[in-house]
C-alpha cells in the first residue's frame, strides 16, 4: 500500500517537473556570444535571430546611453525586467514616402505606415506536442521616446523556421497577444495566455501581428515621431497540460 502511494507520488512529481520545464532558450537574453555595443545586434544573444529583414536590438549596461545602453538608451529609460539585458524592436514605424502625384507643397509626402516592423525569433528546446496545452508569458514595455503605440503585440509559435526577405509585418496569427494598447511608457507589462498546440511547433516569434488589428494610437499632442518601439524581456513557454 505504501509502495503504491510512493509510486503515485513520484509520478505526480515527475509530471509536475515536466510541466514546469522551460522550453524557451535564453528567454531573458542573458547568455551572449559578445556584449552588444550598438544597434542591430540581437544575434549576439545566444539562440535569438531576426524573423525578417528588420534588425532588432540587444541592450546592455556596458553600451552607450546614446545607443543601446541600460537603463538609459536612445529610445527611453528602463531597467531589465530580469537579469542584465533585454531586447528591443521597432514594432511599427510610420515611414513616409514621396508623393509623386502631389500638386502642392503640403502633399509632397504620403504615409507608408506598413513598411517596417522588427521581430525576435528563438528556437525552442524541443518541439511542442499535439493537443497539449502550453502557456506563453513575455514582458513588454513601450519605450519612453515612442510617440505611438500599436495593437497586436504578441507571440507566434511556428513549426517552420520563418525567415522572410522583407521588412514588413508578419501575417501569421499569434497564439498569445495583448488585447489592448500598451500606453504607459518605460514600464514592463506582462502578456500571458494559453493555447493548444497543433504539434511540432519549434520556434517562437515575438513582435507585432496585424492579424490582431493594426490600429495605432497617437501618444502626443504635438510633433509625432511616428514610431512605436518596444523593449522585450522574460520570454517563457511551458507545458500546462498534456494531451489526453
C-alpha positions as CSV (number, residue, x, y, z in Angstrom):
1,X,0.0,0.0,0.0
2,X,2.7,2.4,1.0
3,X,4.7,1.4,-2.1
4,X,1.8,2.3,-4.3
5,X,1.4,5.6,-2.7
6,X,5.1,6.3,-3.1
7,X,5.0,5.4,-6.8
8,X,1.9,7.6,-7.3
9,X,3.7,10.5,-5.6
10,X,6.8,10.0,-7.8
11,X,4.6,10.0,-10.9
12,X,2.9,13.2,-9.8
13,X,6.2,14.8,-9.1
14,X,7.6,13.8,-12.5
15,X,4.5,15.2,-14.2
16,X,4.8,18.5,-12.3
17,X,8.5,18.7,-13.2
18,X,7.7,18.1,-16.9
19,X,5.0,20.7,-16.9
20,X,7.4,23.3,-15.3
21,X,10.1,22.7,-17.8
22,X,11.1,25.9,-19.6
23,X,11.0,25.5,-23.4
24,X,12.4,28.9,-24.4
25,X,16.2,29.1,-24.7
26,X,17.7,32.2,-23.1
27,X,14.3,34.0,-22.6
28,X,15.9,36.8,-20.7
29,X,18.7,37.5,-23.3
30,X,21.3,36.9,-20.6
31,X,23.7,34.5,-22.4
32,X,25.7,36.3,-25.0
33,X,28.3,35.5,-27.6
34,X,29.5,39.0,-27.1
35,X,28.3,42.2,-25.4
36,X,26.4,44.5,-27.8
37,X,27.8,47.9,-28.4
38,X,25.4,49.5,-30.9
39,X,22.1,48.9,-32.7
40,X,21.0,45.8,-34.7
41,X,22.9,43.2,-32.7
42,X,20.1,40.9,-31.4
43,X,22.0,37.9,-32.7
44,X,24.7,38.4,-30.1
45,X,22.2,36.9,-27.7
46,X,22.6,33.1,-27.9
47,X,19.6,31.4,-29.6
48,X,18.0,34.6,-30.9
49,X,17.7,35.9,-34.5
50,X,15.5,38.2,-36.7
51,X,12.4,36.8,-38.4
52,X,12.6,39.2,-41.3
53,X,15.0,41.8,-42.7
54,X,14.2,44.1,-39.8
55,X,17.1,44.3,-37.3
56,X,16.1,44.1,-33.6
57,X,18.3,45.4,-30.8
58,X,20.0,43.9,-27.8
59,X,20.6,46.2,-24.8
60,X,23.4,46.2,-22.3
61,X,24.7,48.1,-19.3
62,X,28.1,48.3,-21.0
63,X,26.8,50.1,-24.0
64,X,26.4,53.8,-24.5
65,X,23.3,55.7,-23.3
66,X,23.3,57.3,-26.8
67,X,22.6,53.9,-28.4
68,X,21.5,50.7,-26.6
69,X,22.6,51.3,-23.0
70,X,20.8,50.3,-19.8
71,X,19.0,51.9,-18.1
72,X,19.2,55.0,-20.4
73,X,19.3,54.5,-24.1
74,X,18.3,56.1,-27.4
75,X,14.7,55.0,-27.0
76,X,14.0,55.7,-23.3
77,X,15.0,54.6,-19.9
78,X,14.2,51.3,-18.2
79,X,15.9,48.6,-16.2
80,X,15.6,44.9,-17.3
81,X,12.6,43.0,-16.1
82,X,15.1,40.3,-15.1
83,X,18.8,39.9,-15.3
84,X,21.1,42.4,-17.0
85,X,19.9,42.6,-20.6
86,X,16.8,42.9,-22.8
87,X,15.9,43.0,-26.4
88,X,14.0,45.8,-28.3
89,X,12.0,46.0,-31.5
90,X,10.6,48.8,-33.7
91,X,7.1,47.3,-33.7
92,X,5.8,49.9,-36.0
93,X,7.4,52.7,-38.0
94,X,5.3,55.2,-39.9
95,X,7.7,55.7,-42.7
96,X,6.7,58.4,-45.2
97,X,7.4,58.2,-48.9
98,X,7.5,60.8,-51.7
99,X,4.1,61.5,-53.2
100,X,4.8,61.9,-56.9
101,X,1.1,62.9,-57.5
102,X,1.3,65.9,-55.2
103,X,0.0,69.2,-56.6
104,X,1.3,71.5,-53.8
105,X,4.0,71.6,-51.1
106,X,1.7,70.3,-48.4
107,X,1.3,66.9,-50.1
108,X,4.9,66.2,-51.0
109,X,4.9,63.1,-48.8
110,X,2.4,60.4,-48.0
111,X,2.3,57.8,-45.2
112,X,3.8,54.3,-45.7
113,X,2.9,53.0,-42.2
114,X,3.1,49.3,-43.1
115,X,6.7,49.5,-44.4
116,X,8.7,48.4,-41.3
117,X,8.5,46.0,-38.3
118,X,11.0,44.0,-36.4
119,X,10.7,40.6,-34.6
120,X,12.8,38.4,-32.3
121,X,12.8,34.7,-33.1
122,X,14.1,31.8,-31.0
123,X,14.2,28.0,-31.4
124,X,12.5,26.0,-28.6
125,X,14.3,23.4,-26.6
126,X,12.1,20.7,-28.1
127,X,9.0,20.7,-30.4
128,X,5.5,21.0,-28.9
129,X,3.2,18.0,-28.6
130,X,-0.1,18.0,-30.4
131,X,-3.3,18.6,-28.4
132,X,-1.2,19.6,-25.3
133,X,-1.8,23.0,-23.6
134,X,1.0,25.5,-23.2
135,X,1.4,28.9,-21.6
136,X,3.3,31.7,-23.1
137,X,4.4,34.7,-20.9
138,X,6.5,37.6,-22.0
139,X,7.1,41.1,-20.8
140,X,7.0,44.2,-23.0
141,X,7.4,48.0,-22.4
142,X,6.6,50.9,-24.6
143,X,9.8,52.9,-24.9
144,X,9.8,56.4,-23.4
145,X,10.5,58.2,-26.7
146,X,7.8,56.4,-28.7
147,X,5.0,58.8,-29.8
148,X,2.8,55.9,-30.9
149,X,1.5,52.6,-29.6
150,X,0.2,49.8,-31.8
151,X,-2.2,46.9,-31.4
152,X,-1.2,43.3,-31.9
153,X,1.9,42.8,-29.8
154,X,2.1,39.1,-29.4
155,X,3.9,35.7,-29.7
156,X,3.6,33.2,-32.5
157,X,4.8,29.6,-32.2
158,X,5.7,28.1,-35.6
159,X,6.7,24.7,-36.9
160,X,8.7,26.4,-39.6
161,X,11.8,28.5,-39.2
162,X,10.3,31.6,-40.7
163,X,12.9,33.9,-42.4
164,X,11.1,36.5,-44.5
165,X,13.0,38.5,-47.0
166,X,11.2,41.7,-46.3
167,X,10.8,44.3,-43.6
168,X,7.0,44.3,-43.3
169,X,4.6,42.9,-40.8
170,X,4.2,39.1,-40.5
171,X,0.8,37.9,-41.4
172,X,0.7,34.9,-39.1
173,X,-1.9,34.7,-36.3
174,X,-0.3,34.8,-32.8
175,X,-1.4,32.3,-30.2
176,X,-0.9,34.9,-27.4
177,X,-1.2,38.6,-27.6
178,X,-2.1,41.8,-25.8
179,X,-5.7,42.8,-26.5
180,X,-5.2,46.4,-25.5
181,X,-2.8,49.3,-26.4
182,X,0.2,49.4,-24.1
183,X,0.2,53.1,-23.3
184,X,2.4,53.5,-20.2
185,X,5.9,54.2,-21.2
186,X,9.0,52.7,-19.7
187,X,7.0,50.2,-17.6
188,X,7.0,46.4,-18.0
189,X,3.7,44.9,-18.9
190,X,3.1,41.1,-18.7
191,X,1.4,39.4,-21.7
192,X,0.2,35.9,-20.8
193,X,-2.0,33.3,-22.4
194,X,-2.5,29.6,-23.1
195,X,-3.1,27.7,-26.3
196,X,-3.4,24.1,-27.6
197,X,-0.5,23.0,-29.8
198,X,-1.0,21.6,-33.3
199,X,2.2,19.7,-32.8
200,X,5.8,20.0,-34.0
201,X,5.9,23.8,-33.3
202,X,9.6,24.6,-32.6
203,X,10.1,28.3,-33.0
204,X,8.7,31.3,-31.1
205,X,8.5,34.8,-32.6
206,X,7.6,38.0,-30.6
207,X,6.5,41.2,-32.3
208,X,3.5,43.0,-33.8
209,X,0.9,40.9,-35.7
210,X,-1.7,42.8,-37.9
211,X,-4.0,39.8,-37.7
212,X,-5.0,41.1,-34.3
213,X,-5.6,44.6,-35.7
214,X,-3.3,47.3,-37.0
215,X,-4.6,50.3,-35.3
216,X,-2.1,52.8,-33.9
217,X,-2.6,55.3,-31.1
218,X,-1.0,58.8,-31.1
219,X,0.5,59.3,-27.7
220,X,1.3,63.0,-28.2
221,X,-0.4,66.4,-28.7
222,X,2.4,68.0,-30.7
223,X,5.1,66.7,-33.0
224,X,4.9,63.0,-33.8
225,X,8.0,60.8,-34.4
226,X,5.7,58.2,-36.0
227,X,7.1,55.0,-34.4
228,X,6.3,52.5,-31.6
229,X,9.3,51.0,-30.1
230,X,9.1,48.1,-27.5
231,X,11.5,46.6,-25.1
232,X,11.1,42.8,-24.6
233,X,12.3,40.6,-21.7
234,X,11.4,37.4,-19.8
235,X,10.0,35.3,-22.6
236,X,8.7,31.9,-21.3
237,X,6.8,28.9,-22.8
238,X,5.8,25.9,-20.6
239,X,3.6,22.9,-20.7
240,X,0.5,23.2,-18.6
241,X,-1.5,20.1,-19.5
242,X,-0.5,17.0,-21.6
243,X,-2.7,15.5,-24.3
244,X,-5.3,13.1,-23.1
